[in-house]
Amino acid sequence: MTDLSKYRNIGIFAHVDAGKTTSTERILKLTGKIHKTGEVHDGESTTDFMEQEAERGITIQSAATTCFWKDHRMNIIDTPGHVDFTVEVYRSLKVLDGGIGVFCGSGGVEPQSETNWRYATESEVARLIFVNKLDRMGADFYRVVDQVKKVLGANPLVMTLPIGIEDDFKGVVDVLSQKAYIWDDTGLPENFEIVDIPEDMVDDAAAYREELIETAVEQDDDLLEAYMEGEEPTIEDIKRCIRKGTRDLAFFPTYCGSAFKNKGIQLILDAVVDYLPAPTEVDPQPLTDDETGEPTGEVATVSAEEPLRALAFKIMDDRFGALTFIRIYSGVLEKGMTILNSYTGKTERVGRMVEMHADERTELDRAQAGDIIAVVGMKNVQTGHTLCDPNNPCTLEPMIFPEPVISIAVSPKDKGSTEKMGVAIGKMVAEDPSFVVETDEDSGETILKGMGELHLDIKVDILKRTYGVELEVGEPQVAYRETITQPLEDSYTHKKQSGGSGQFGKIDYRIRPNEPGTGFTFESTVVGGNVPKEFFPAIEKGFKNMMDEGPLAGFPMLDVHVELYDGGYHAVDSSAVAFEIAAKGAYRQSMPKAGPQLIEPIMKVDVFTPEDNVGDVIGDLNRRRGMIKDQEAGTTGVRIKADVPLSEMFGYIGHLRTITSGRGQFSMEFSHYLPCPQTVAEKVIEEAKERKAAK
């Protein structure tokens, strides 16, 4: 058995271009896992092995790899930074025990780092902070530390200070040991020497050390008392306190360096070993009830002695077949074992198990609690399914994925591609839960839905290159919704007499708008048994099934409350079916009278622009019906936050680059729904009618 206290399951996450993948490359080189470092800008990095990743220089899917440092085993997941792929970050954080948040020394805390940080906080993952790219123009370590406090509301515990800045960045001061690490100009990570702190930094380093000790000893009352009386704690005691505070999310040890120039990475690896928790030190995953999804009060204790409990967190299809990535929480998994998928209730036999290194693999015979591995060739397993011992069935807390906000219609260019497309899309949906595919029953078109233009762009590219399916791609469509604005009281009777038993159901009901974001709700206030209780579910089902198609343009209805307050029934002719039909008729009768309204998705947009172009960018956002929320100046430009309707944001990146001579960047994520202006609504309803007529 291996010692679990020497395991570290960590993820590396950050905004686009903060240097996650480069940091991962350096860690792999330092730990001896790879011999030549590949560069992202050459399209050669280890963990970005998809063609699309190498070309665009971005990470699209999270990649797992394992390496060793100081006798500790590290399972590392490199995650994407792009908002369109947040689902990859979310599901990786779910199975990790610790993380490294990478921030760009000049860009600071960027929009996507906020989202990822929020995910990590929700998942209660302990983190280190690494301020990267300190060799870049405009880099400022102290400003980024301030932003972490202000923007993320987190408490950074400064562990290293930079020596020199931008082109003169030479190394770092280790605040705890009060020594300086200076790298030479060969660019090799191992070529550094430990020397005394430069004279002009002695006072600063001492001040930061005092702050560090004061924050750390708050984790231990006895040490705090002794420290107050002037007794200096030992390095071991301080490290123990930092470890405890990091695990409890009281603070986040903060390091600095330049991954590209190989400076400062060793100290991060040491910190992973010293401060991030082992699998046994984090709160165990809760088990949930199969039926209700509520926690049962039991947990999956991390230990090889317990029955097997594992979570499938990612499905990937590659040249060797389907790979299912799983995190084992308790027990042991061996080749040839039979395991139960508690979601489907079916058992599967474990064939080949592999340890992944990006897209290479090493065969395994057994794995145990704390491991992250992949199993080859599992049949019916999907993301979020629990795999367990057939004699001890259980369900781990499942994953929740965001709803897609944008869709495109696609059709194969030739007949031969139709079947190929079906198979390919089946595999892609299994791999990515935020990618949804539907078939339009009337037109027979295939509708792809996703998190953004880039997301769908990549999917079409994968279909073309990986699976050889050429597609005709339609214009992107916005996921409009409908709602109502006025309360209404109404009655509907469904009667049918035609030989044999008839059908009868009468309902009196009130309809009113619901709070935004609450969806469809149903309540019954019938007294005196005018409508028997057993028909309530049928009435609710009738209304609920009709909510998929609104009265204006056929978009799904949101935020409607239906109250059943009276009605009538017939001892012989009333049935659940009769009442369900009555509810459907009532929906068709009343919704057009309740002031229906078209609502559109509003995106939280974050634009970064050079100062000279701020006026143009704001003017452009206003023309796109945007509401400017906030703007803050940084050293290299201005960040503008705004709420903008999704329908106005198509092709925005090209436009922004034109206005800012290629220097602007933006990211956006879904925020909420708001009513459409009359002119927009009329146009959308008109188009919907034309589509219907064409069919």
C-alpha positions in Angstrom: 0.0 0.0 0.0 1.3 3.5 -0.7 1.3 6.2 1.9 -1.6 8.6 1.2 0.0 11.4 3.1 2.5 11.6 0.2 -0.2 12.2 -2.4 -1.1 15.6 -3.8 -4.0 16.0 -6.2 -3.8 19.5 -7.6 -5.1 21.6 -10.5 -3.7 24.6 -12.2 -6.3 27.2 -13.1 -6.3 30.9 -14.2 -7.5 33.4 -16.8 -6.6 32.9 -20.5 -2.9 33.7 -21.1 -1.8 33.9 -17.4 0.6 31.0 -18.1 -1.0 27.8 -16.7 0.2 25.4 -19.4 3.7 26.9 -19.3 3.8 26.5 -15.5 2.7 22.9 -15.9 5.5 22.3 -18.5 8.1 23.7 -16.1 6.9 21.5 -13.2 7.1 18.4 -15.5 10.6 19.4 -16.5 11.8 20.0 -13.0 10.3 16.8 -11.7 12.1 14.8 -14.4 8.9 13.8 -16.1 9.8 15.3 -19.5 13.3 16.0 -20.8 12.6 18.8 -23.3 10.1 21.6 -22.4 7.7 22.4 -25.2 6.4 25.9 -25.6 2.8 26.9 -26.0 3.6 29.5 -28.6 5.3 26.8 -30.7 2.3 24.6 -30.3 4.5 21.9 -28.6 3.4 21.8 -25.0 2.8 18.4 -23.4 -0.7 18.9 -22.0 -2.1 20.8 -25.1 -2.1 17.8 -27.4 -5.2 18.5 -29.5 -4.6 19.9 -32.9 -6.9 22.8 -32.2 -5.0 23.6 -28.9 -1.6 23.6 -30.6 -2.8 25.9 -33.3 -4.7 28.4 -31.2 -2.2 28.3 -28.3 -5.1 27.8 -25.8 -6.1 24.9 -23.6 -9.5 23.4 -24.5 -9.7 20.3 -22.4 -8.2 19.6 -19.0 -5.3 17.1 -19.2 -4.0 15.0 -16.4 -0.4 14.0 -15.6 1.5 12.5 -12.7 5.0 13.4 -11.5 7.1 13.1 -8.3 8.8 15.7 -6.1 10.7 15.0 -2.9 9.1 11.5 -2.6 5.6 12.9 -3.0 3.4 11.9 -5.9 1.6 14.7 -7.6 -1.5 14.2 -9.9 -1.7 17.5 -11.8 -4.6 18.7 -14.0 -4.0 21.6 -16.4 -7.3 23.3 -17.0 -8.5 25.7 -19.7 -8.8 29.4 -18.9 -11.4 30.3 -21.6 -14.9 31.1 -20.3 -16.4 28.8 -22.9 -14.7 25.8 -21.3 -15.4 26.6 -17.6 -17.1 23.2 -17.3 -13.7 21.7 -17.6 -12.4 23.7 -14.7 -15.5 23.0 -12.6 -15.4 19.3 -13.0 -11.6 19.2 -12.4 -12.0 21.2 -9.1 -14.6 18.7 -8.0 -12.1 15.9 -7.8 -9.0 17.8 -6.7 -7.8 18.4 -3.1 -5.7 21.5 -3.8 -5.0 24.0 -6.6 -2.6 26.6 -7.8 -4.2 29.8 -9.0 -2.0 31.5 -11.6 -2.2 35.2 -12.1 -0.5 37.3 -14.7 1.9 39.8 -13.2 0.8 42.6 -15.5 -2.9 41.6 -16.2 -3.6 40.9 -12.5 -6.9 39.4 -11.4 -8.8 39.0 -14.7 -12.5 38.1 -15.3 -12.0 34.3 -15.8 -9.7 34.1 -12.7 -12.7 35.5 -10.7 -15.0 32.8 -12.1 -12.5 30.0 -11.5 -11.7 31.3 -8.0 -15.4 31.3 -7.2 -15.7 27.7 -8.4 -12.7 26.7 -6.2 -14.2 28.4 -3.2 -17.6 26.7 -3.7 -15.7 23.3 -4.0 -13.7 24.3 -0.9 -10.4 23.6 -2.5 -7.2 24.8 -0.7 -5.1 26.9 -3.0 -1.6 28.5 -3.5 -1.3 31.7 -5.5 1.4 32.1 -8.1 1.9 35.5 -9.6 3.6 34.7 -13.0 5.1 36.7 -15.8 7.0 39.1 -13.6 9.5 39.5 -16.4 6.8 41.1 -18.5 6.3 44.8 -19.2 4.1 46.5 -16.7 4.4 43.6 -14.2 3.8 44.6 -10.5 3.6 41.9 -7.9 2.3 44.1 -5.1 -0.5 45.4 -7.2 -1.7 41.9 -8.0 -1.6 41.0 -4.3 -3.8 44.1 -3.6 -6.2 43.0 -6.3 -6.5 39.5 -4.8 -7.6 41.2 -1.6 -10.0 43.6 -3.2 -11.5 41.7 -6.2 -11.5 38.2 -4.9 -12.0 39.1 -1.2 -9.2 36.6 -0.4 -6.4 36.8 2.1 -3.0 36.3 0.3 -0.1 35.3 2.6 3.0 36.6 0.9 5.7 33.9 1.0 8.2 35.3 -1.6 9.1 38.8 -2.9 10.5 39.5 -6.4 14.1 40.7 -6.8 14.1 43.2 -9.7 11.2 43.7 -12.1 10.4 43.4 -15.8 13.7 42.8 -17.7 15.7 42.9 -14.4 13.7 40.2 -12.7 16.5 37.9 -11.3 14.9 35.8 -8.6 12.9 35.8 -5.3 13.3 36.3 -1.6 12.0 33.5 0.5 10.3 35.4 3.3 10.3 32.5 5.8 14.0 31.5 5.6 15.1 35.1 4.8 17.3 33.9 1.9 17.4 35.1 -1.7 17.2 32.6 -4.7 19.0 34.1 -7.7 18.8 32.4 -11.2 21.5 33.0 -13.8 20.8 33.9 -17.4 21.1 30.4 -18.9 17.3 29.9 -18.4 17.8 26.6 -16.8 15.7 26.0 -13.7 18.4 24.2 -11.7 21.0 27.0 -12.2 20.3 29.1 -9.1 22.2 30.0 -5.9 21.0 30.8 -2.5 22.5 34.0 -1.2 21.8 36.8 1.3 19.0 39.2 0.7 20.0 42.3 -1.4 20.6 45.2 1.0 17.9 47.4 -0.3 15.3 44.7 0.4 16.3 43.7 4.0 13.8 45.9 5.7 10.9 44.9 3.5 11.7 41.2 3.8 11.8 41.5 7.6 8.4 43.4 7.7 6.8 40.7 5.5 8.2 38.0 7.7 6.7 39.5 10.8 3.3 39.8 9.0 3.6 36.2 7.9 4.3 34.8 11.4 1.5 36.9 12.9 -1.0 35.6 10.4 0.3 32.0 10.8 0.3 31.7 14.6 -3.4 32.7 14.7 -4.0 29.1 13.8 -2.7 27.9 17.2 -3.7 29.6 20.4 -0.7 28.3 22.5 1.8 29.6 19.9 -0.1 32.9 19.6 0.2 33.4 23.3 3.9 32.6 23.4 4.5 34.9 20.4 2.7 37.7 22.2 5.1 37.3 25.0 8.0 37.7 22.6 8.9 34.0 22.0 9.7 33.3 18.3 8.1 30.1 17.0 10.3 27.5 15.2 10.2 27.1 11.4 8.4 23.7 11.9 5.7 25.3 14.0 5.2 28.1 11.5 4.9 25.6 8.6 2.4 23.5 10.6 0.3 26.6 11.1 0.5 27.7 7.5 -0.6 24.2 6.4 -3.6 24.3 8.7 -4.6 27.8 7.6 -4.3 26.9 3.9 -6.4 23.8 4.4 -9.1 25.8 6.2 -9.0 28.5 3.5 -8.1 31.1 6.1 -5.4 32.4 3.7 -3.6 31.5 0.5 0.3 31.2 0.4 1.4 33.6 -2.4 4.5 33.1 -4.6 5.9 34.9 -7.5 8.2 34.2 -10.5 8.3 33.6 -14.2 7.4 30.2 -15.5 8.7 31.0 -19.0 12.1 32.0 -17.6 12.1 29.1 -15.2 12.4 31.3 -12.1 10.6 30.5 -8.9 9.0 27.2 -9.7 11.0 25.1 -7.2 9.5 27.1 -4.3 6.0 26.4 -5.6 6.7 22.6 -5.7 8.0 22.8 -2.2 4.9 24.6 -1.1 2.6 22.0 -2.7 4.4 19.4 -0.6 4.5 21.5 2.6 1.1 23.3 2.5 -1.5 21.7 0.2 -3.5 18.9 1.8 -3.2 15.2 1.2 -6.4 13.3 0.1 -6.9 12.2 3.8 -6.8 15.8 5.1 -9.7 17.3 3.1 -13.4 16.9 4.1 -14.6 13.6 2.6 -17.2 13.7 -0.3 -20.8 13.4 0.9 -22.9 10.5 -0.2 -26.4 11.3 -1.5 -29.8 9.5 -1.7 -30.5 7.9 -5.1 -34.1 9.1 -5.2 -34.0 12.6 -3.8 -30.4 13.6 -4.4 -30.3 14.9 -0.7 -27.2 14.2 1.4 -27.6 11.0 3.5 -25.2 12.1 6.2 -22.6 9.5 5.2 -19.3 10.3 3.6 -16.8 8.5 1.4 -13.9 8.2 3.8 -10.5 8.3 2.0 -9.0 5.0 2.9 -8.0 1.8 1.0 -9.7 -0.3 3.6 -13.2 1.0 2.8 -15.5 -0.3 0.0 -14.8 1.1 -3.5 -16.3 4.6 -4.2 -15.1 6.6 -7.3 -16.5 9.4 -9.4 -16.2 9.5 -13.2 -15.4 13.2 -13.9 -14.4 13.2 -17.6 -14.9 11.1 -20.7 -12.5 11.3 -23.5 -12.3 9.6 -26.9 -9.0 9.1 -28.5 -7.2 6.7 -30.9 -7.2 3.9 -28.4 -11.0 4.0 -27.6 -13.1 5.6 -24.9 -11.3 6.7 -21.7 -13.1 7.4 -18.5 -11.2 9.5 -16.0 -12.0 8.6 -12.4 -11.0 9.8 -9.0 -11.0 7.1 -6.4 -12.3 8.3 -3.1 -12.1 5.1 -1.1 -11.2 1.5 -1.5 -9.1 -0.2 -4.2 -9.7 -0.8 -7.9 -8.1 -3.8 -9.6 -7.9 -5.0 -13.1 -10.7 -7.6 -13.8 -12.9 -6.4 -11.0 -16.7 -6.0 -11.5 -18.0 -2.6 -10.4 -21.5 -1.1 -10.2 -22.5 2.2 -11.8 -25.1 3.4 -9.3 -26.7 5.8 -11.8 -27.6 3.1 -14.4 -27.8 0.2 -11.9 -25.6 -1.8 -14.3 -22.3 -3.5 -13.5 -19.2 -3.3 -15.7 -15.9 -5.2 -15.7 -12.8 -3.2 -15.4 -10.5 -4.1 -18.4 -7.5 -1.9 -18.8 -6.5 0.8 -16.3 -3.9 3.4 -17.2 -2.1 6.3 -15.6 -2.2 9.2 -17.9 0.5 11.6 -18.9 -1.3 14.0 -21.3 -2.0 11.7 -24.2 0.5 8.9 -23.3 -0.3 6.2 -20.9 1.2 3.6 -18.5 -0.7 0.4 -17.8 -1.7 -0.3 -14.2 -2.9 -3.4 -12.4 -4.4 -1.7 -9.3 -5.2 1.8 -8.0 -6.4 3.0 -4.7 -8.1 5.8 -2.7 -6.6 9.1 -3.7 -5.6 8.1 -7.2 -6.7 9.8 -10.4 -6.6 7.3 -13.3 -8.3 6.4 -16.5 -10.2 3.2 -17.4 -10.3 2.1 -21.1 -13.5 1.0 -22.8 -16.3 1.5 -20.2 -19.7 1.3 -21.9 -22.4 3.3 -20.2 -20.5 5.7 -17.9 -21.1 9.4 -18.2 -19.6 12.5 -16.4 -20.7 12.6 -12.8 -21.6 8.9 -12.4 -20.6 7.1 -9.3 -18.7 3.8 -9.6 -18.8 1.6 -6.5 -18.6 -1.9 -5.0 -21.7 -3.9 -6.1 -22.2 -5.1 -2.4 -22.1 -1.6 -1.1 -24.0 0.6 -3.5 -23.8 4.4 -3.0 -24.1 7.7 -4.8 -21.5 10.5 -4.6 -22.7 14.1 -4.8 -23.3 14.7 -8.6 -22.1 17.6 -10.7 -24.3 20.5 -11.9 -23.6 22.0 -15.3 -24.5 25.4 -16.7 -27.3 25.8 -19.3 -26.1 26.6 -22.9 -26.8 30.1 -24.1 -26.1 30.0 -27.9 -27.1 27.6 -30.6 -26.3 27.0 -34.3 -28.1 24.8 -36.9 -25.9 22.4 -38.8 -26.5 19.9 -41.6 -24.0 17.5 -43.3 -22.8 18.6 -46.8 -23.4 15.1 -48.2 -25.5 12.0 -47.5 -22.5 9.9 -46.5 -21.7 12.2 -43.6 -25.1 11.9 -41.9 -24.4 8.6 -40.1 -20.8 9.6 -39.3 -22.1 12.8 -37.8 -24.5 10.9 -35.5 -21.8 8.7 -34.1 -19.3 11.6 -33.7 -21.8 13.9 -31.9 -22.8 11.0 -29.6 -19.1 10.8 -28.5 -18.7 14.6 -28.2 -21.8 15.0 -26.0 -20.5 12.3 -23.6 -17.2 14.1 -23.4 -18.6 17.6 -22.7 -21.8 18.0 -20.6 -22.1 21.7 -21.5 -22.5 20.8 -25.2 -26.1 19.9 -26.0 -27.4 18.6 -29.3 -31.1 18.5 -30.4 -32.9 17.7 -33.6 -35.5 20.1 -34.8 -38.5 17.8 -35.4 -40.1 20.0 -38.1 -37.1 20.9 -40.2 -34.9 17.9 -39.4 -31.9 20.2 -38.8 -29.4 19.3 -36.0 -29.1 22.1 -33.4 -25.8 22.4 -31.5 -26.0 24.4 -28.3 -23.0 25.6 -26.2 -21.5 28.2 -23.9 -20.2 30.7 -26.6 -19.1 31.2 -30.2 -15.6 29.8 -29.5 -17.1 26.7 -27.9 -19.2 25.9 -30.9 -16.5 26.9 -33.4 -14.2 24.3 -31.8 -16.9 21.7 -31.9 -17.5 22.2 -35.6 -13.7 22.1 -36.2 -13.4 18.8 -34.3 -16.2 17.3 -36.3 -14.5 18.3 -39.5 -10.9 17.2 -38.6 -11.2 14.4 -36.1 -14.3 12.7 -37.6 -14.1 13.9 -41.2 -17.7 15.4 -41.3 -18.1 18.5 -43.5 -20.9 20.7 -42.2 -23.1 23.6 -43.5 -23.3 25.9 -40.5 -26.2 28.3 -40.0 -26.3 31.7 -38.3 -25.9 31.6 -34.5 -29.3 31.7 -32.7 -29.9 33.3 -29.3 -31.7 31.3 -26.6 -34.7 33.6 -26.2 -37.3 32.8 -23.6 -40.8 34.0 -22.9 -42.6 35.0 -19.7 -45.8 36.7 -18.6 -46.4 40.1 -17.0 -49.9 40.1 -15.7 -51.8 38.0 -13.2 -55.0 36.3 -14.5 -57.9 34.3 -13.1 -59.5 31.8 -15.5 -61.5 28.6 -15.9 -61.4 25.7 -18.4 -63.6 22.7 -18.8 -62.6 19.6 -20.9 -65.7 17.5 -21.9 -65.8 14.7 -24.4 -68.8 12.4 -24.9 -68.6 9.8 -27.6 -69.9 6.3 -26.9 -68.6 4.4 -23.8 -67.0 6.4 -21.0 -66.4 10.1 -21.7 -63.8 12.5 -20.4 -64.4 15.3 -18.0 -62.2 17.8 -16.1 -62.9 21.3 -14.9 -60.2 23.6 -13.4 -60.4 27.1 -12.0 -56.9 28.6 -11.7 -54.9 31.7 -11.2 -51.7 32.5 -13.2 -49.2 35.1 -12.1 -45.6 36.1 -13.0 -43.0 34.4 -10.8 -39.8 36.0 -9.3 -37.1 36.0 -12.0 -35.0 32.8 -12.0 -37.5 30.7 -10.1 -38.9 28.9 -13.2 -42.3 27.2 -13.2 -44.1 26.5 -9.9 -47.4 25.0 -9.2 -49.6 25.0 -6.0 -53.1 23.8 -5.2 -55.4 25.6 -2.7 -58.5 23.5 -3.5 -60.7 22.9 -0.5 -63.7 20.6 -0.1 -62.5 18.0 -2.6 -64.0 19.6 -5.8 -60.9 18.3 -7.6 -59.6 15.1 -5.9 -56.0 15.1 -4.8 -54.9 12.3 -7.1 -55.5 14.5 -10.1 -53.1 17.3 -9.0 -50.0 15.8 -10.4 -51.7 15.3 -13.8 -52.8 19.0 -13.8 -49.3 20.1 -12.9 -47.8 17.8 -15.6 -50.2 19.3 -18.2 -49.1 22.8 -17.5 -45.4 21.9 -17.2 -45.3 20.1 -20.5 -46.8 23.1 -22.3 -44.1 25.5 -20.8 -41.7 24.4 -23.6 -43.6 26.5 -26.1 -44.6 30.1 -25.4 -47.5 31.9 -27.1 -45.5 34.5 -28.8 -42.7 32.8 -30.8 -42.6 29.3 -29.4 -39.7 29.8 -27.0 -39.8 28.1 -23.6 -41.7 29.9 -20.9 -39.9 31.0 -17.7 -41.0 32.1 -14.3 -44.7 31.3 -14.2 -46.7 30.4 -11.1 -50.0 28.4 -11.5 -52.4 28.1 -8.6 -55.3 25.7 -8.8 -58.0 27.0 -6.5 -61.2 25.1 -7.6 -62.8 23.0 -10.3 -65.2 20.1 -10.8 -65.0 16.4 -11.6 -67.3 13.6 -12.7 -67.4 10.3 -10.7 -67.2 8.2 -13.8 -65.8 10.3 -16.6 -63.0 12.1 -14.8 -59.5 10.7 -15.1 -55.8 11.8 -14.8 -55.7 12.1 -18.6 -58.8 14.2 -18.8 -57.3 16.7 -16.3 -54.0 16.7 -18.1 -55.8 17.6 -21.3 -57.8 20.3 -19.4 -54.5 21.9 -18.1 -53.1 21.9 -21.7 -56.2 23.6 -23.0 -56.1 26.1 -20.1 -52.5 27.0 -21.0 -53.4 27.6 -24.6 -56.5 29.7 -23.6 -54.9 31.8 -20.8 -51.2 32.5 -21.7 -51.9 34.9 -24.6 -54.1 36.9 -22.2 -51.5 37.2 -19.4 -49.4 39.8 -21.1 -46.7 37.5 -22.6 -43.3 39.0 -23.2 -40.1 38.0 -24.9 -37.0 38.0 -22.7 -33.4 37.7 -23.8 -30.1 36.4 -22.2 -28.0 39.2 -20.9 -24.2 38.6 -20.7 -21.8 39.8 -18.1 -19.1 41.3 -20.4 -15.6 42.2 -19.3 -13.6 44.3 -21.8 -9.9 45.1 -21.5 -8.8 48.0 -23.7 -5.8 50.4 -23.9 -6.6 53.9 -22.4 -6.7 55.6 -25.8 -9.6 53.6 -27.0 -11.9 53.7 -23.9 -14.3 56.2 -25.4 -14.7 54.2 -28.6 -15.3 50.9 -26.7 -17.9 52.4 -24.4 -19.6 54.1 -27.3 -19.7 50.8 -29.1 -21.1 48.9 -26.1 -23.8 51.5 -25.7 -24.8 51.0 -29.4 -25.1 47.3 -28.6 -27.7 48.2 -25.9 -25.1 47.6 -23.2 -25.3 48.9 -19.6 -21.9 50.1 -18.4 -21.4 48.9 -14.8 -17.9 49.8 -13.8 -14.5 50.7 -15.2 -11.2 50.6 -13.5 -7.8 51.7 -14.7 -4.8 49.4 -14.5 -1.2 50.0 -15.5 -1.6 48.7 -19.1 -5.1 49.7 -19.8 -8.7 49.9 -18.6 -11.2 47.2 -17.7 -14.8 47.9 -18.5 -17.6 45.8 -17.0 -21.0 45.9 -18.7 -24.2 43.9 -19.1 -25.0 43.4 -22.8 -27.6 41.3 -24.6 -26.1 38.2 -26.2 -27.9 39.0 -29.6 -25.7 42.1 -29.9 -22.4 40.3 -29.1 -21.9 38.0 -32.2 -18.6 38.6 -33.9 -17.7 41.2 -31.2 -14.0 40.1 -30.9 -13.3 41.1 -34.6 -14.9 44.5 -34.0 -13.1 45.1 -30.7 -9.8 44.2 -32.4 -10.5 46.8 -35.1 -11.3 49.5 -32.6 -8.3 48.8 -30.4 -5.7 47.9 -33.2 -5.7 44.3 -32.0 -4.9 45.1 -28.3 -8.4 44.7 -26.8 -9.6 41.5 -25.1 -12.9 40.5 -23.7 -14.7 37.6 -22.0 -18.3 37.1 -21.2 -20.6 34.7 -19.3 -24.3 34.4 -19.0 -25.8 36.6 -16.2 -29.6 36.8 -16.4 -32.7 37.3 -18.6 -34.3 40.7 -19.2 -37.3 41.8 -21.4 -36.5 42.6 -25.1 -37.2 46.0 -26.4 -40.4 46.1 -28.6 -38.6 46.5 -31.9 -36.3 43.5 -31.2 -39.3 41.4 -30.0 -41.3 42.1 -33.1 -38.5 41.1 -35.3 -37.9 37.8 -33.4 -41.6 36.9 -33.4 -41.9 37.7 -37.1 -38.9 35.4 -37.9 -40.4 32.7 -35.8 -43.7 32.9 -37.8 -41.8 32.8 -41.1 -39.9 29.7 -39.9 -43.2 28.0 -39.0 -44.8 28.9 -42.3 -41.8 27.6 -44.2 -42.1 24.2 -42.4 
